[in-house]
Each structure stands twice: as C-alpha cells, then as structure tokens.
Amino acid sequence: MKERLLTCIVCPRGCALTVTLDENGIPTAVTGNACKRGVTYAEKECTHPERTVTSTVRTVEGAVVAVKTSSTVPKEKVFDVMKEINAARAKMPVRIGDVIIENVADTGVSVVATADLL
C-alpha cells in the first residue's frame, strides 16, 4: 500500500488529506477530511485529476478579456487548452458568459468570458 498526501481545494478550509492507494493506484481510504467533499476530491484527484483553466484572450481590436473554462478539463489537457486559448482572438464587444472557444482541445468544454469588454 502507498500513501499520497493532498491538500483539499474544494473549500477554503484546505484539509490535509492522506489517501491510501492499493497496488493499482486506486484509493482505498481517505483521512483528514472535514466533510464528504474531501473524500470525493481525493478519490478523483488520484484517479482522474481535473482543473478549471483561467487565462486571457486578446481581441481582434487589441484589448484583453479574462476567460475560463466553463467546467473542469482533464489535467493532461491543460497545455492543449492553453495553446488554443493563446491562439484565439475574440471580437468586441464581449460580455460575461460569451463563448470564446467551443469544445476546447476536444474536451467538450467551452472557454467563456468572465468580464465585459465593450
């Protein structure tokens, strides 16, 4: 058995988690969590980690607008997501929630604006 130490990022509490993994890397126990969400986070982080990506996109007009993925993407796809975000150009005006990139890096997730740029 192997142990993995994590800090839960589900809430501001930041519980120090200890995850016990079997020989195949599958979580068998989680300790240190203050709530059930910590267990879910630890299990997912050990088997299939995901991240929300935040960044900026330049507009055709030269301004910059803040963006984020509409939901989490697989951690191994983050660099592919950033490559598409860096290449993207939005057209003003941009409103919060506008889709800047659909199905970014073939994840099924959109990149959306998080600020108005009029």
CNS distance restraints for C-alpha pairs under 8 A (distance, minus, plus):
assign (resid   1 and name CA) (resid  20 and name CA) 6.74 0.50 0.50
assign (resid   1 and name CA) (resid  21 and name CA) 5.79 0.50 0.50
assign (resid   1 and name CA) (resid  22 and name CA) 5.10 0.50 0.50
assign (resid   1 and name CA) (resid  23 and name CA) 6.04 0.50 0.50
assign (resid   2 and name CA) (resid  20 and name CA) 5.83 0.50 0.50
assign (resid   2 and name CA) (resid  21 and name CA) 5.19 0.50 0.50
assign (resid   2 and name CA) (resid  22 and name CA) 6.61 0.50 0.50
assign (resid   2 and name CA) (resid  23 and name CA) 7.46 0.50 0.50
assign (resid   2 and name CA) (resid  25 and name CA) 7.99 0.50 0.50
assign (resid   3 and name CA) (resid  18 and name CA) 6.55 0.50 0.50
assign (resid   3 and name CA) (resid  19 and name CA) 5.47 0.50 0.50
assign (resid   3 and name CA) (resid  20 and name CA) 4.53 0.50 0.50
assign (resid   3 and name CA) (resid  21 and name CA) 5.94 0.50 0.50
assign (resid   4 and name CA) (resid  18 and name CA) 5.80 0.50 0.50
assign (resid   4 and name CA) (resid  19 and name CA) 5.08 0.50 0.50
assign (resid   4 and name CA) (resid  20 and name CA) 6.52 0.50 0.50
assign (resid   4 and name CA) (resid  21 and name CA) 7.48 0.50 0.50
assign (resid   5 and name CA) (resid  16 and name CA) 7.22 0.50 0.50
assign (resid   5 and name CA) (resid  17 and name CA) 5.74 0.50 0.50
assign (resid   5 and name CA) (resid  18 and name CA) 4.74 0.50 0.50
assign (resid   5 and name CA) (resid  19 and name CA) 6.32 0.50 0.50
assign (resid   6 and name CA) (resid  16 and name CA) 6.03 0.50 0.50
assign (resid   6 and name CA) (resid  17 and name CA) 5.04 0.50 0.50
assign (resid   6 and name CA) (resid  18 and name CA) 6.41 0.50 0.50
assign (resid   6 and name CA) (resid  19 and name CA) 7.63 0.50 0.50
assign (resid   6 and name CA) (resid  42 and name CA) 7.29 0.50 0.50
assign (resid   7 and name CA) (resid  14 and name CA) 5.73 0.50 0.50
assign (resid   7 and name CA) (resid  15 and name CA) 5.67 0.50 0.50
assign (resid   7 and name CA) (resid  16 and name CA) 4.75 0.50 0.50
assign (resid   7 and name CA) (resid  17 and name CA) 5.82 0.50 0.50
assign (resid   8 and name CA) (resid  13 and name CA) 7.98 0.50 0.50
assign (resid   8 and name CA) (resid  14 and name CA) 5.02 0.50 0.50
assign (resid   8 and name CA) (resid  15 and name CA) 5.26 0.50 0.50
assign (resid   8 and name CA) (resid  16 and name CA) 6.52 0.50 0.50
assign (resid   8 and name CA) (resid  17 and name CA) 6.69 0.50 0.50
assign (resid   8 and name CA) (resid  33 and name CA) 7.95 0.50 0.50
assign (resid   8 and name CA) (resid  38 and name CA) 6.07 0.50 0.50
assign (resid   8 and name CA) (resid  41 and name CA) 6.89 0.50 0.50
assign (resid   8 and name CA) (resid  42 and name CA) 7.23 0.50 0.50
assign (resid   9 and name CA) (resid  14 and name CA) 5.81 0.50 0.50
assign (resid   9 and name CA) (resid  15 and name CA) 7.99 0.50 0.50
assign (resid   9 and name CA) (resid  41 and name CA) 7.98 0.50 0.50
assign (resid  10 and name CA) (resid  14 and name CA) 7.60 0.50 0.50
assign (resid  10 and name CA) (resid  37 and name CA) 7.05 0.50 0.50
assign (resid  10 and name CA) (resid  38 and name CA) 7.01 0.50 0.50
assign (resid  10 and name CA) (resid  41 and name CA) 7.12 0.50 0.50
assign (resid  15 and name CA) (resid  32 and name CA) 6.39 0.50 0.50
assign (resid  15 and name CA) (resid  33 and name CA) 5.73 0.50 0.50
assign (resid  15 and name CA) (resid  34 and name CA) 6.86 0.50 0.50
assign (resid  15 and name CA) (resid  38 and name CA) 7.64 0.50 0.50
assign (resid  16 and name CA) (resid  32 and name CA) 5.71 0.50 0.50
assign (resid  16 and name CA) (resid  33 and name CA) 7.06 0.50 0.50
assign (resid  17 and name CA) (resid  30 and name CA) 6.69 0.50 0.50
assign (resid  17 and name CA) (resid  31 and name CA) 5.67 0.50 0.50
assign (resid  17 and name CA) (resid  32 and name CA) 4.68 0.50 0.50
assign (resid  17 and name CA) (resid  33 and name CA) 5.97 0.50 0.50
assign (resid  17 and name CA) (resid  38 and name CA) 7.75 0.50 0.50
assign (resid  17 and name CA) (resid  42 and name CA) 7.44 0.50 0.50
assign (resid  18 and name CA) (resid  30 and name CA) 5.71 0.50 0.50
assign (resid  18 and name CA) (resid  31 and name CA) 5.27 0.50 0.50
assign (resid  18 and name CA) (resid  32 and name CA) 6.34 0.50 0.50
assign (resid  19 and name CA) (resid  27 and name CA) 6.35 0.50 0.50
assign (resid  19 and name CA) (resid  28 and name CA) 7.52 0.50 0.50
assign (resid  19 and name CA) (resid  29 and name CA) 5.79 0.50 0.50
assign (resid  19 and name CA) (resid  30 and name CA) 4.58 0.50 0.50
assign (resid  19 and name CA) (resid  31 and name CA) 6.62 0.50 0.50
assign (resid  19 and name CA) (resid  42 and name CA) 6.90 0.50 0.50
assign (resid  19 and name CA) (resid  43 and name CA) 7.93 0.50 0.50
assign (resid  20 and name CA) (resid  27 and name CA) 5.66 0.50 0.50
assign (resid  20 and name CA) (resid  28 and name CA) 5.62 0.50 0.50
assign (resid  20 and name CA) (resid  29 and name CA) 5.12 0.50 0.50
assign (resid  20 and name CA) (resid  30 and name CA) 6.41 0.50 0.50
assign (resid  21 and name CA) (resid  25 and name CA) 5.07 0.50 0.50
assign (resid  21 and name CA) (resid  26 and name CA) 5.15 0.50 0.50
assign (resid  21 and name CA) (resid  27 and name CA) 4.34 0.50 0.50
assign (resid  21 and name CA) (resid  28 and name CA) 5.59 0.50 0.50
assign (resid  21 and name CA) (resid  29 and name CA) 7.34 0.50 0.50
assign (resid  22 and name CA) (resid  26 and name CA) 5.40 0.50 0.50
assign (resid  22 and name CA) (resid  27 and name CA) 6.41 0.50 0.50
assign (resid  22 and name CA) (resid  28 and name CA) 6.45 0.50 0.50
assign (resid  25 and name CA) (resid  46 and name CA) 7.55 0.50 0.50
assign (resid  25 and name CA) (resid  47 and name CA) 7.58 0.50 0.50
assign (resid  26 and name CA) (resid  46 and name CA) 7.39 0.50 0.50
assign (resid  26 and name CA) (resid  47 and name CA) 6.79 0.50 0.50
assign (resid  27 and name CA) (resid  43 and name CA) 5.95 0.50 0.50
assign (resid  27 and name CA) (resid  46 and name CA) 7.07 0.50 0.50
assign (resid  27 and name CA) (resid  47 and name CA) 7.91 0.50 0.50
assign (resid  30 and name CA) (resid  39 and name CA) 5.96 0.50 0.50
assign (resid  30 and name CA) (resid  42 and name CA) 7.15 0.50 0.50
assign (resid  30 and name CA) (resid  43 and name CA) 7.97 0.50 0.50
assign (resid  31 and name CA) (resid  39 and name CA) 7.94 0.50 0.50
assign (resid  33 and name CA) (resid  38 and name CA) 5.23 0.50 0.50
assign (resid  33 and name CA) (resid  39 and name CA) 6.66 0.50 0.50
assign (resid  34 and name CA) (resid  38 and name CA) 7.01 0.50 0.50
assign (resid  35 and name CA) (resid  39 and name CA) 7.44 0.50 0.50
assign (resid  36 and name CA) (resid  40 and name CA) 6.56 0.50 0.50
assign (resid  37 and name CA) (resid  41 and name CA) 6.07 0.50 0.50
assign (resid  38 and name CA) (resid  42 and name CA) 6.06 0.50 0.50
assign (resid  39 and name CA) (resid  43 and name CA) 6.16 0.50 0.50
assign (resid  40 and name CA) (resid  44 and name CA) 6.15 0.50 0.50
assign (resid  41 and name CA) (resid  45 and name CA) 5.91 0.50 0.50
assign (resid  42 and name CA) (resid  46 and name CA) 6.19 0.50 0.50
assign (resid  43 and name CA) (resid  47 and name CA) 6.28 0.50 0.50
assign (resid  44 and name CA) (resid  48 and name CA) 5.32 0.50 0.50
assign (resid  44 and name CA) (resid  49 and name CA) 5.83 0.50 0.50
assign (resid  45 and name CA) (resid  49 and name CA) 4.26 0.50 0.50
assign (resid  45 and name CA) (resid  50 and name CA) 7.26 0.50 0.50
assign (resid  48 and name CA) (resid  74 and name CA) 7.13 0.50 0.50
assign (resid  48 and name CA) (resid  75 and name CA) 7.92 0.50 0.50
assign (resid  49 and name CA) (resid  74 and name CA) 6.13 0.50 0.50
assign (resid  49 and name CA) (resid  75 and name CA) 5.61 0.50 0.50
assign (resid  50 and name CA) (resid  72 and name CA) 5.58 0.50 0.50
assign (resid  50 and name CA) (resid  73 and name CA) 5.19 0.50 0.50
assign (resid  50 and name CA) (resid  74 and name CA) 4.33 0.50 0.50
assign (resid  50 and name CA) (resid  75 and name CA) 4.75 0.50 0.50
assign (resid  51 and name CA) (resid  72 and name CA) 4.85 0.50 0.50
assign (resid  51 and name CA) (resid  73 and name CA) 5.44 0.50 0.50
assign (resid  51 and name CA) (resid  74 and name CA) 6.43 0.50 0.50
assign (resid  51 and name CA) (resid  75 and name CA) 5.75 0.50 0.50
assign (resid  51 and name CA) (resid  78 and name CA) 7.62 0.50 0.50
assign (resid  52 and name CA) (resid  68 and name CA) 7.02 0.50 0.50
assign (resid  52 and name CA) (resid  69 and name CA) 5.83 0.50 0.50
assign (resid  52 and name CA) (resid  70 and name CA) 7.79 0.50 0.50
assign (resid  52 and name CA) (resid  71 and name CA) 6.14 0.50 0.50
assign (resid  52 and name CA) (resid  72 and name CA) 4.43 0.50 0.50
assign (resid  52 and name CA) (resid  73 and name CA) 6.32 0.50 0.50
assign (resid  53 and name CA) (resid  68 and name CA) 5.45 0.50 0.50
assign (resid  53 and name CA) (resid  69 and name CA) 5.45 0.50 0.50
assign (resid  53 and name CA) (resid  72 and name CA) 7.38 0.50 0.50
assign (resid  53 and name CA) (resid  73 and name CA) 7.74 0.50 0.50
assign (resid  53 and name CA) (resid  78 and name CA) 7.12 0.50 0.50
assign (resid  53 and name CA) (resid  81 and name CA) 7.95 0.50 0.50
assign (resid  53 and name CA) (resid  82 and name CA) 7.99 0.50 0.50
assign (resid  54 and name CA) (resid  66 and name CA) 7.59 0.50 0.50
assign (resid  54 and name CA) (resid  67 and name CA) 5.80 0.50 0.50
assign (resid  54 and name CA) (resid  68 and name CA) 4.18 0.50 0.50
assign (resid  54 and name CA) (resid  69 and name CA) 6.66 0.50 0.50
assign (resid  55 and name CA) (resid  66 and name CA) 5.99 0.50 0.50
assign (resid  55 and name CA) (resid  67 and name CA) 5.40 0.50 0.50
assign (resid  55 and name CA) (resid  68 and name CA) 6.18 0.50 0.50
assign (resid  55 and name CA) (resid  85 and name CA) 7.70 0.50 0.50
assign (resid  56 and name CA) (resid  64 and name CA) 6.29 0.50 0.50
assign (resid  56 and name CA) (resid  65 and name CA) 5.40 0.50 0.50
assign (resid  56 and name CA) (resid  66 and name CA) 4.35 0.50 0.50
assign (resid  56 and name CA) (resid  67 and name CA) 5.31 0.50 0.50
assign (resid  56 and name CA) (resid  85 and name CA) 7.59 0.50 0.50
assign (resid  56 and name CA) (resid  86 and name CA) 7.98 0.50 0.50
assign (resid  57 and name CA) (resid  64 and name CA) 5.60 0.50 0.50
assign (resid  57 and name CA) (resid  65 and name CA) 5.40 0.50 0.50
assign (resid  57 and name CA) (resid  66 and name CA) 6.49 0.50 0.50
assign (resid  57 and name CA) (resid  67 and name CA) 6.78 0.50 0.50
assign (resid  57 and name CA) (resid  85 and name CA) 6.40 0.50 0.50
assign (resid  57 and name CA) (resid  86 and name CA) 6.62 0.50 0.50
assign (resid  57 and name CA) (resid  88 and name CA) 6.43 0.50 0.50
assign (resid  57 and name CA) (resid  89 and name CA) 6.29 0.50 0.50
assign (resid  57 and name CA) (resid  90 and name CA) 6.88 0.50 0.50
assign (resid  58 and name CA) (resid  62 and name CA) 6.03 0.50 0.50
assign (resid  58 and name CA) (resid  63 and name CA) 5.70 0.50 0.50
assign (resid  58 and name CA) (resid  64 and name CA) 4.37 0.50 0.50
assign (resid  58 and name CA) (resid  65 and name CA) 6.37 0.50 0.50
assign (resid  58 and name CA) (resid  88 and name CA) 7.28 0.50 0.50
assign (resid  58 and name CA) (resid  89 and name CA) 5.45 0.50 0.50
assign (resid  58 and name CA) (resid  90 and name CA) 6.47 0.50 0.50
assign (resid  59 and name CA) (resid  63 and name CA) 5.25 0.50 0.50
assign (resid  59 and name CA) (resid  64 and name CA) 5.89 0.50 0.50
assign (resid  59 and name CA) (resid  65 and name CA) 7.25 0.50 0.50
assign (resid  59 and name CA) (resid  89 and name CA) 4.95 0.50 0.50
assign (resid  59 and name CA) (resid  90 and name CA) 4.38 0.50 0.50
assign (resid  59 and name CA) (resid  91 and name CA) 5.44 0.50 0.50
assign (resid  59 and name CA) (resid  92 and name CA) 6.65 0.50 0.50
assign (resid  60 and name CA) (resid  89 and name CA) 5.66 0.50 0.50
assign (resid  60 and name CA) (resid  90 and name CA) 5.97 0.50 0.50
assign (resid  60 and name CA) (resid  91 and name CA) 5.51 0.50 0.50
assign (resid  60 and name CA) (resid  92 and name CA) 7.53 0.50 0.50
assign (resid  61 and name CA) (resid  91 and name CA) 7.18 0.50 0.50
assign (resid  61 and name CA) (resid  92 and name CA) 7.23 0.50 0.50
assign (resid  65 and name CA) (resid  94 and name CA) 7.86 0.50 0.50
assign (resid  65 and name CA) (resid 113 and name CA) 6.82 0.50 0.50
assign (resid  65 and name CA) (resid 114 and name CA) 7.68 0.50 0.50
assign (resid  65 and name CA) (resid 115 and name CA) 6.57 0.50 0.50
assign (resid  65 and name CA) (resid 116 and name CA) 7.66 0.50 0.50
assign (resid  65 and name CA) (resid 117 and name CA) 6.64 0.50 0.50
assign (resid  66 and name CA) (resid 113 and name CA) 5.87 0.50 0.50
assign (resid  66 and name CA) (resid 114 and name CA) 5.45 0.50 0.50
assign (resid  66 and name CA) (resid 115 and name CA) 5.95 0.50 0.50
assign (resid  67 and name CA) (resid 111 and name CA) 6.44 0.50 0.50
assign (resid  67 and name CA) (resid 112 and name CA) 5.38 0.50 0.50
assign (resid  67 and name CA) (resid 113 and name CA) 4.34 0.50 0.50
assign (resid  67 and name CA) (resid 114 and name CA) 5.13 0.50 0.50
assign (resid  67 and name CA) (resid 115 and name CA) 7.58 0.50 0.50
assign (resid  68 and name CA) (resid 111 and name CA) 5.46 0.50 0.50
assign (resid  68 and name CA) (resid 112 and name CA) 5.62 0.50 0.50
assign (resid  68 and name CA) (resid 113 and name CA) 6.66 0.50 0.50
assign (resid  68 and name CA) (resid 114 and name CA) 6.77 0.50 0.50
assign (resid  69 and name CA) (resid  73 and name CA) 7.71 0.50 0.50
assign (resid  69 and name CA) (resid 109 and name CA) 6.60 0.50 0.50
assign (resid  69 and name CA) (resid 110 and name CA) 5.78 0.50 0.50
assign (resid  69 and name CA) (resid 111 and name CA) 4.37 0.50 0.50
assign (resid  69 and name CA) (resid 112 and name CA) 6.19 0.50 0.50
assign (resid  70 and name CA) (resid 109 and name CA) 6.18 0.50 0.50
assign (resid  70 and name CA) (resid 110 and name CA) 5.52 0.50 0.50
assign (resid  70 and name CA) (resid 111 and name CA) 5.87 0.50 0.50
assign (resid  70 and name CA) (resid 112 and name CA) 6.24 0.50 0.50
assign (resid  71 and name CA) (resid 109 and name CA) 6.41 0.50 0.50
assign (resid  71 and name CA) (resid 110 and name CA) 7.81 0.50 0.50
assign (resid  72 and name CA) (resid 109 and name CA) 7.72 0.50 0.50
assign (resid  73 and name CA) (resid  77 and name CA) 6.74 0.50 0.50
assign (resid  73 and name CA) (resid  78 and name CA) 7.05 0.50 0.50
assign (resid  73 and name CA) (resid 107 and name CA) 6.60 0.50 0.50
assign (resid  73 and name CA) (resid 109 and name CA) 7.18 0.50 0.50
assign (resid  74 and name CA) (resid  78 and name CA) 6.96 0.50 0.50
assign (resid  74 and name CA) (resid 107 and name CA) 7.92 0.50 0.50
assign (resid  77 and name CA) (resid  81 and name CA) 6.14 0.50 0.50
assign (resid  77 and name CA) (resid 105 and name CA) 7.15 0.50 0.50
assign (resid  78 and name CA) (resid  82 and name CA) 6.18 0.50 0.50
assign (resid  79 and name CA) (resid  83 and name CA) 6.17 0.50 0.50
assign (resid  80 and name CA) (resid  84 and name CA) 6.52 0.50 0.50
assign (resid  80 and name CA) (resid 105 and name CA) 5.86 0.50 0.50
assign (resid  81 and name CA) (resid  85 and name CA) 6.22 0.50 0.50
assign (resid  81 and name CA) (resid 104 and name CA) 5.99 0.50 0.50
assign (resid  81 and name CA) (resid 105 and name CA) 5.41 0.50 0.50
assign (resid  82 and name CA) (resid  86 and name CA) 5.95 0.50 0.50
assign (resid  83 and name CA) (resid  87 and name CA) 6.37 0.50 0.50
assign (resid  84 and name CA) (resid  88 and name CA) 6.11 0.50 0.50
assign (resid  84 and name CA) (resid 104 and name CA) 6.99 0.50 0.50
assign (resid  84 and name CA) (resid 105 and name CA) 7.12 0.50 0.50
assign (resid  85 and name CA) (resid 101 and name CA) 7.74 0.50 0.50
assign (resid  88 and name CA) (resid 100 and name CA) 7.80 0.50 0.50
assign (resid  88 and name CA) (resid 101 and name CA) 7.57 0.50 0.50
assign (resid  90 and name CA) (resid  94 and name CA) 7.57 0.50 0.50
assign (resid  90 and name CA) (resid 100 and name CA) 6.37 0.50 0.50
assign (resid  92 and name CA) (resid 117 and name CA) 6.74 0.50 0.50
assign (resid  92 and name CA) (resid 118 and name CA) 6.34 0.50 0.50
assign (resid  93 and name CA) (resid 116 and name CA) 7.73 0.50 0.50
assign (resid  93 and name CA) (resid 117 and name CA) 5.70 0.50 0.50
assign (resid  93 and name CA) (resid 118 and name CA) 4.54 0.50 0.50
assign (resid  94 and name CA) (resid  98 and name CA) 6.56 0.50 0.50
assign (resid  94 and name CA) (resid 113 and name CA) 7.18 0.50 0.50
assign (resid  94 and name CA) (resid 115 and name CA) 7.70 0.50 0.50
assign (resid  94 and name CA) (resid 116 and name CA) 5.54 0.50 0.50
assign (resid  94 and name CA) (resid 117 and name CA) 4.96 0.50 0.50
assign (resid  94 and name CA) (resid 118 and name CA) 6.19 0.50 0.50
assign (resid  95 and name CA) (resid 113 and name CA) 6.63 0.50 0.50
assign (resid  95 and name CA) (resid 114 and name CA) 7.80 0.50 0.50
assign (resid  95 and name CA) (resid 115 and name CA) 6.31 0.50 0.50
assign (resid  95 and name CA) (resid 116 and name CA) 4.30 0.50 0.50
assign (resid  95 and name CA) (resid 117 and name CA) 6.30 0.50 0.50
assign (resid  95 and name CA) (resid 118 and name CA) 7.57 0.50 0.50
assign (resid  96 and name CA) (resid 112 and name CA) 7.45 0.50 0.50
assign (resid  96 and name CA) (resid 113 and name CA) 5.03 0.50 0.50
assign (resid  96 and name CA) (resid 114 and name CA) 4.88 0.50 0.50
assign (resid  96 and name CA) (resid 115 and name CA) 4.79 0.50 0.50
assign (resid  96 and name CA) (resid 116 and name CA) 5.25 0.50 0.50
assign (resid  97 and name CA) (resid 112 and name CA) 5.33 0.50 0.50
assign (resid  97 and name CA) (resid 113 and name CA) 5.16 0.50 0.50
assign (resid  97 and name CA) (resid 114 and name CA) 6.26 0.50 0.50
assign (resid  97 and name CA) (resid 115 and name CA) 7.97 0.50 0.50
assign (resid  98 and name CA) (resid 112 and name CA) 5.40 0.50 0.50
assign (resid  98 and name CA) (resid 113 and name CA) 5.40 0.50 0.50
assign (resid  99 and name CA) (resid 110 and name CA) 6.43 0.50 0.50
assign (resid  99 and name CA) (resid 111 and name CA) 5.90 0.50 0.50
assign (resid  99 and name CA) (resid 112 and name CA) 4.44 0.50 0.50
assign (resid  99 and name CA) (resid 113 and name CA) 6.59 0.50 0.50
assign (resid 100 and name CA) (resid 110 and name CA) 7.42 0.50 0.50
assign (resid 100 and name CA) (resid 111 and name CA) 5.53 0.50 0.50
assign (resid 100 and name CA) (resid 112 and name CA) 5.36 0.50 0.50
assign (resid 100 and name CA) (resid 113 and name CA) 6.67 0.50 0.50
assign (resid 101 and name CA) (resid 110 and name CA) 5.58 0.50 0.50
assign (resid 101 and name CA) (resid 111 and name CA) 5.00 0.50 0.50
assign (resid 101 and name CA) (resid 112 and name CA) 7.09 0.50 0.50
assign (resid 102 and name CA) (resid 108 and name CA) 7.56 0.50 0.50
assign (resid 102 and name CA) (resid 109 and name CA) 6.69 0.50 0.50
assign (resid 102 and name CA) (resid 110 and name CA) 4.45 0.50 0.50
assign (resid 102 and name CA) (resid 111 and name CA) 6.50 0.50 0.50
assign (resid 103 and name CA) (resid 107 and name CA) 5.68 0.50 0.50
assign (resid 103 and name CA) (resid 108 and name CA) 4.37 0.50 0.50
assign (resid 103 and name CA) (resid 109 and name CA) 4.87 0.50 0.50
assign (resid 103 and name CA) (resid 110 and name CA) 5.18 0.50 0.50
assign (resid 103 and name CA) (resid 111 and name CA) 7.95 0.50 0.50
assign (resid 104 and name CA) (resid 108 and name CA) 6.74 0.50 0.50
assign (resid 104 and name CA) (resid 109 and name CA) 5.92 0.50 0.50
assign (resid 104 and name CA) (resid 110 and name CA) 5.84 0.50 0.50
assign (resid 104 and name CA) (resid 111 and name CA) 6.82 0.50 0.50
